[in-house]
Structures are given as structure tokens and as C-alpha cells.
Amino acid sequence: MPAEARAIYWFRTDLRITDSPALTKCLAIPNLKSVNFAWCWDPNYIYGHRVGLNRFSFLLESMQSLSDELTKVNKSQKLQVVRGPPEKVLPIMWESWGITHLVFEKDANEYAKVRDARIKKLAEEKGVEVIEVHGRHLYDPEQVVKVNGNKPTMTLHQWQGVAQKIGKIPRPSETPKKLPDPNSTDLKHSKKDEKYKWPGEDLNAEIRTGKDTCYDRMSGPKGDYSVPTMTEMGFSDATTTIKGGTVEGHKRLDTFLGNPEDVATFSKPHTAPTSLEPSTTLLSPYIKFGCIGIRELWWGCKDVIEEWSKTGKGKKTSEPENMFGQLEFRDMYAAAETAQENFQQIRGNAVCRYIDWALQNQYNDKGDLILPRPRDDDEEAEERFAAWREGRTGFPWIDACMRQLKHEGWIHHLARHSVACFLTRGQCYISWERGMEVFDEWLIDWDPASNPGNWMWLSCSAFFAQYYRVYGLVSWPAKTDKHGELVRKYCPELKDFPDKYIYSPHLAPESVQKSSNCIIGKDYPFPILDEHVEKDRCIARLKDAYAVGLHGDAKEVLEGTAKQMLEDKHAETGAGEVKSDKEKKDLKAAEKRKRSGDGNIEDWTTKKQGKKGLGPVEKRDG
Ligand SMILES: Cc1cc2nc3c(=O)[nH]c(=O)nc-3n(C[C@H](O)[C@H](O)[C@H](O)COP(=O)(O)OP(=O)(O)OC[C@H]3O[C@@H](n4cnc5c(N)ncnc54)[C@H](O)[C@@H]3O)c2cc1C
């Protein structure tokens, strides 16, 4: 053991000093003389990963808030942002600052695992002791997987069984009341404080409107390791109203816990996706960046509910719909992702069903993912996808949710259900990989396990299999808001429509469109597809895919023959055919007449229908 220990605490997705088991461990290092609180501003995230302005802005605010909290405890402390890839800048810091220990919170997702393995190897070579401590989830996902027989957890029930075997969730760690000073921050061994240049394609080039000076110096423009700004990255301001930071996160947490009845009776299915004010906690961005500790929320709820139960005022809700159930789902996905290779894609993913979606990922001959994704030959699917992403599908509920997502970086869970179902198995039959990618870019709370996990759930590719249950594009939002507040806010061109047509303006008579100052087809689009026809077609195709029963790791998927196999199956079952409601009704009637010996079906349906094909979309109930 060195006579004097000098540590770097490496912050990643744990931007807080409360409830931090890793920080507690760091401060307990024997003979600890100094701690440098560092953040590596990793260019892989800045250039190699598509990230929207809202998430960048939230992250910067959270870094600043953490830095302020450190300074509050010790005036000479702050967050030191070192700009460059961790494997490059950490060794420079170790050598320049005489570091003996590197401490960080464990992160078990696929990308972090590979990065951290590289860092641990480098540290070992340099004689720096690594202390890695679990704290991001209720239970360490790697431990969950181990107890689950090295298998991913695919149901909540399964996860709960494992959790019971592991034992009780610890109480939040103490918040430190004092912190040691930092060591020197001179970069003696770097040549010197040099500019870093990203070698690959800048995937965020599209949103960079100004000059990018972010990596001109390792220690920042003034050499003081300051938190970067949106301007330094060449970005304009974010649009979200959600403010980042551990202080904001704790305020939100306290507000939630301050209403014991709401905590005790929280029931996710009864919250409203249509509400203008979030009807759930909106804690996800703070949980994602670790601005609040997960045990603070868990034990906060436990304690509040215990007290409330004593009042005998009512019945508390239970899992999975209560708050504990929500947090358990998060852990379930984390353990599934930790165990399952290729969790973020179909190819090579053993838990994901193969369905012949349009616009799946494209790979090169070596099997590597091609990024950015080249445009597909399927123009109809590309156009549907663009309309979905841009909030111009002609279905106001879908468009409002997608516009809110882009503007705020957050939408309600059941709004996520609606748009995910619509894009995949509900109507568009487009790969969940495309939807996941857009969420990955725009969500502030983007999580590498919860995002793909929920997309697989919603598309009935894994976790959930009831593909015949599809969200109505008009009936579903109307259940919680007949007036359409969210649509009126995010699709302002529709704001003057009467309630009757707010979710289906294409059905409004011309006179109503005129008096609502919005002509469908001119000021707002017609629906891009027929809701019911496409729904039936999707269900029939899903049925085929389930019957064929391939998963992402099947030989046929890896060799590229699976799509044809499913197309053959659809040809056999007729699942690919489009039938309008009217056609279906006519066919049924024709069948009946045929059975009674009355004429030729073809003749009869053609005569009754006038012409073959779809009826006008705008006449249909959306
Ligand atoms: C297609 C799709 C993609 C999603 N992608 C993400 C994602 O990238 N990141 C993310 O945090 N959540 C994701 N979710 C889950 C869920 O929608 C959000 O966690 C939730 O809406 C956040 O709002 P809240 O904090 O108000 O949630 P609350 O209902 O208040 O729940 C509290 C916390 O529980 C956790 N939680 C709740 N539901 C889930 C769930 N189904 N899966 C995982 N964790 C959950 C979150 O950490 C959330 O903050 C996704 C859901 C869908 C349907």
C-alpha cells in the first residue's frame, strides 16, 4: 500500500454526491491525501453517437450542478473536465498527477464494459489500483445474470425471483460532509494539453451550426478544466424545458415523495399520456445521468408508504404497476442487456424474434453495422419512416407525441407505447431498430438497455407476445383526453378543430375544416396509411413470423435468407394482401351468397365495390 494515496474519482453516469457507494469507497481509501474529480469528455459520444441538443444540454447542466455541489463541500474542489478519449487522457492524468487509485461506479452495459476493460488493463500496466463499485441499479446486473444461470432476465417474475435470492437492497450511502483537496492539475506528461482530432465521421454534423472548438485543448479553452458549453461544440440552444442537475433532480424527487398518497397509490396504467403536465414522475432523465441515486427513490418510496399505510387512508398499489415495479423493469432490462450479446439489434440477438420488418439495419461483408444507414430501396417504408420521425403522419396523436419528443426530449411511457406500436407491428411494419435509433437520438433519458428492451417489447420481438393487441390511433388517446390538449399544443395547426375531429381531422367535413382554419391535405397531411387495413396486415404477418419462429441468432438470419423465408410464408397464407374494411365485408357477404348458390363472387364484389382496391383513406375512422 502506498504511503500516500492520491485518487481520481471518475464520474460517468453518476452525476451526484448523494447515495454513491463508489464515492463512499473512494473516500475510505487508507492514507487518502487527495482526490481529483474528473470527467472524460469522450469524443466517441460527441462525434460517434447521434445525440440531440436536449440531451447534450441536460448533460452539461448536470455536470455543472455536480461541480457546484463538490465546491460547496470543499471550496478547492470542482469537476475537472478533461477533453479526450478516456484511454488517452486517463493515463496522462495518472502520470502527471501521481495517481495511485482510480475509482468509478460500475457500468455493465456492452459499450461501457469494453471501454472499462481497456482502462483497467492500462491502469494495471501503470500500477494504478482500480476500485469499481456497483451503484447504478437496484442490483448489480452482472450478479443478477450470474444468479439467473448466466441467462438474460426476460420476465419481471424471473427478475424478482433472482432479486429475492440476492437479498435486500441497501439503504442510500451517506452524503460526504467533507472532501480532500485535489492534487496538482498540471499536465506535465502531455505534449502538452494538445488538440484532439476525431478520425471518423461526425454523426452530429447535421446539428452543428457553429464552429466546433471543443477539443482545441485537453484542459478546456482557459486551461481550467471547465465544463464545456454548447457554443464550444458548435451547437445552438436546446429546446427542452427540462433542466438538468442533481439539485433539480432532488427537487423533483422531494416533490414526488412529498405526496405520500400519490406514492402509495401510483398506478402506471392509470396515468395519462395525454396530460400536458407529466402524469408520472419525470425522474427518468435524472436517473439516466445519475443525478439522483436509485436507492434514494426506492427507499424514499418505501419509507413514505410505510408511514402512509399507518393512516389507514386507503389501499396501496402493488407490482408491477406501482413505483417499485417501474424500477424493477429498469433493472430487468439492464440484466437482459448485460447477458445478451447484440441486444441493440436483431442480427445475432438470440432473445429477439426475427420479423421481416422493412428498413432493418444494414451490415457489410464482415458483418459490421453500416453507419450512417444507407437509404433503402423500399421508398414507401422510407417515406413512412420520415413522416413518423417528423410528426407528419396525418394521425394527430402520433404526430403530437413525436413533436413533443423532439422538442422536450421526453414523452410519457404510454405515448412511447403508441408511437412504437404504430411504427412497428401496429401499422408501418418498420424495424424497431429504426425507432430505437430515433429515441436514442432524442430522448434525454436514453438508456442502452431500457430503450432496446422496450422497443423489443412493443414490437412483440421479445418480452411480450400479444401482437393482436394494437393501440387505436383515435380511440386510445380519447380515453384520457377527449379535448386533445396535447395535440392542440404540439400540432397548433389543428388547435381550432372541434373535439369530435381532433384525433381524426381528415374525417371533418370541408365546412368544419374551413371554420377550423386548417384544410387537410394543405395545412395538415392526410393520413399516410389506412389504420385498420395496415393493422390487419401487420397482425397476419406477425402470426406468420411467430409460426416460422426464427430468432436473431438463427443461421437464416445471419446468412440473409430469413426475409425470403417469411415472404414465402406470407405468400402461402396471403398475409401480405391489403384488404380494406369494405373489401372484407364484401368478401364475407360474397362467401355467404356463394354458400347459398347466388352467383359468382368475383363479379359480385366488383359490382358492389365499383372498383378494386382501397376506399378513400379520409373516409375511414382513423
Ligand atoms: C419504446 C420505449 C422506449 C423507452 N426508452 C427508454 C429509455 O431509453 N430510457 C428510459 O429510462 N426509459 C425508457 N422507456 C421506459 C419509460 O417509458 C420511461 O422510463 C418513463 O416513461 C420515464 O418517465 P418517468 O420518469 O416519469 O417514469 P415513472 O413512471 O415515474 O417511473 C419511474 C422510473 O422507473 C423507470 N421506468 C419506468 N418504466 C420503465 C420501463 N418500462 N423500462 C425501464 N425503466 C422504466 C424509469 O427510470 C423511470 O424514471 C421506454 C419505453 C418505451 C415504450
PDBQT file of the ligand as one rigid body, heavy atoms in Angstrom, charges set to zero:
ROOT
HETATM    1  C1  LIG A 701     -40.305   2.293 -26.797  1.00  0.00    +0.000 C 
HETATM    2  C2  LIG A 701     -39.860   2.709 -25.416  1.00  0.00    +0.000 A 
HETATM    3  C3  LIG A 701     -38.566   3.164 -25.206  1.00  0.00    +0.000 A 
HETATM    4  C4  LIG A 701     -38.142   3.544 -23.939  1.00  0.00    +0.000 A 
HETATM    5  N1  LIG A 701     -36.869   4.010 -23.774  1.00  0.00    +0.000 NA
HETATM    6  C5  LIG A 701     -36.440   4.355 -22.530  1.00  0.00    +0.000 A 
HETATM    7  C6  LIG A 701     -35.121   4.835 -22.323  1.00  0.00    +0.000 A 
HETATM    8  O1  LIG A 701     -34.315   4.935 -23.247  1.00  0.00    +0.000 OA
HETATM    9  N2  LIG A 701     -34.771   5.207 -21.065  1.00  0.00    +0.000 N 
HETATM   10  C7  LIG A 701     -35.627   5.093 -20.006  1.00  0.00    +0.000 A 
HETATM   11  O2  LIG A 701     -35.263   5.437 -18.872  1.00  0.00    +0.000 OA
HETATM   12  N3  LIG A 701     -36.855   4.600 -20.181  1.00  0.00    +0.000 NA
HETATM   13  C8  LIG A 701     -37.294   4.236 -21.397  1.00  0.00    +0.000 A 
HETATM   14  N4  LIG A 701     -38.572   3.762 -21.552  1.00  0.00    +0.000 N 
HETATM   15  C9  LIG A 701     -39.373   3.447 -20.359  1.00  0.00    +0.000 C 
HETATM   16  C10 LIG A 701     -40.318   4.520 -19.847  1.00  0.00    +0.000 C 
HETATM   17  O3  LIG A 701     -41.119   4.986 -20.872  1.00  0.00    +0.000 OA
HETATM   18  C11 LIG A 701     -39.604   5.688 -19.177  1.00  0.00    +0.000 C 
HETATM   19  O4  LIG A 701     -38.680   5.235 -18.228  1.00  0.00    +0.000 OA
HETATM   20  C12 LIG A 701     -40.622   6.571 -18.446  1.00  0.00    +0.000 C 
HETATM   21  O5  LIG A 701     -41.623   6.981 -19.317  1.00  0.00    +0.000 OA
HETATM   22  C13 LIG A 701     -39.909   7.752 -17.859  1.00  0.00    +0.000 C 
HETATM   23  O6  LIG A 701     -40.817   8.649 -17.282  1.00  0.00    +0.000 OA
HETATM   24  P1  LIG A 701     -40.941   8.804 -15.698  1.00  0.00    +0.000 P 
HETATM   25  O7  LIG A 701     -39.600   9.035 -15.112  1.00  0.00    +0.000 OA
HETATM   26  O8  LIG A 701     -41.990   9.796 -15.458  1.00  0.00    +0.000 OA
HETATM   27  O9  LIG A 701     -41.417   7.341 -15.307  1.00  0.00    +0.000 OA
HETATM   28  P2  LIG A 701     -42.126   6.798 -13.987  1.00  0.00    +0.000 P 
HETATM   29  O10 LIG A 701     -43.353   6.090 -14.402  1.00  0.00    +0.000 OA
HETATM   30  O11 LIG A 701     -42.268   7.864 -12.977  1.00  0.00    +0.000 OA
HETATM   31  O12 LIG A 701     -41.122   5.680 -13.487  1.00  0.00    +0.000 OA
HETATM   32  C14 LIG A 701     -40.018   5.935 -12.621  1.00  0.00    +0.000 C 
HETATM   33  C15 LIG A 701     -38.763   5.365 -13.206  1.00  0.00    +0.000 C 
HETATM   34  O13 LIG A 701     -38.871   3.963 -13.434  1.00  0.00    +0.000 OA
HETATM   35  C16 LIG A 701     -38.114   3.598 -14.578  1.00  0.00    +0.000 C 
HETATM   36  N5  LIG A 701     -39.031   3.002 -15.559  1.00  0.00    +0.000 N 
HETATM   37  C17 LIG A 701     -40.353   3.149 -15.637  1.00  0.00    +0.000 A 
HETATM   38  N6  LIG A 701     -40.873   2.397 -16.628  1.00  0.00    +0.000 NA
HETATM   39  C18 LIG A 701     -39.835   1.771 -17.197  1.00  0.00    +0.000 A 
HETATM   40  C19 LIG A 701     -39.724   0.855 -18.269  1.00  0.00    +0.000 A 
HETATM   41  N7  LIG A 701     -40.781   0.413 -18.953  1.00  0.00    +0.000 N 
HETATM   42  N8  LIG A 701     -38.496   0.445 -18.618  1.00  0.00    +0.000 NA
HETATM   43  C20 LIG A 701     -37.396   0.857 -17.941  1.00  0.00    +0.000 A 
HETATM   44  N9  LIG A 701     -37.456   1.710 -16.902  1.00  0.00    +0.000 NA
HETATM   45  C21 LIG A 701     -38.649   2.156 -16.534  1.00  0.00    +0.000 A 
HETATM   46  C22 LIG A 701     -37.508   4.885 -15.126  1.00  0.00    +0.000 C 
HETATM   47  O14 LIG A 701     -36.192   5.000 -14.632  1.00  0.00    +0.000 OA
HETATM   48  C23 LIG A 701     -38.428   5.945 -14.568  1.00  0.00    +0.000 C 
HETATM   49  O15 LIG A 701     -37.811   7.195 -14.417  1.00  0.00    +0.000 OA
HETATM   50  C24 LIG A 701     -39.031   3.419 -22.835  1.00  0.00    +0.000 A 
HETATM   51  C25 LIG A 701     -40.321   2.961 -23.063  1.00  0.00    +0.000 A 
HETATM   52  C26 LIG A 701     -40.738   2.626 -24.333  1.00  0.00    +0.000 A 
HETATM   53  C27 LIG A 701     -42.135   2.128 -24.532  1.00  0.00    +0.000 C 
ENDROOT
TORSDOF 0
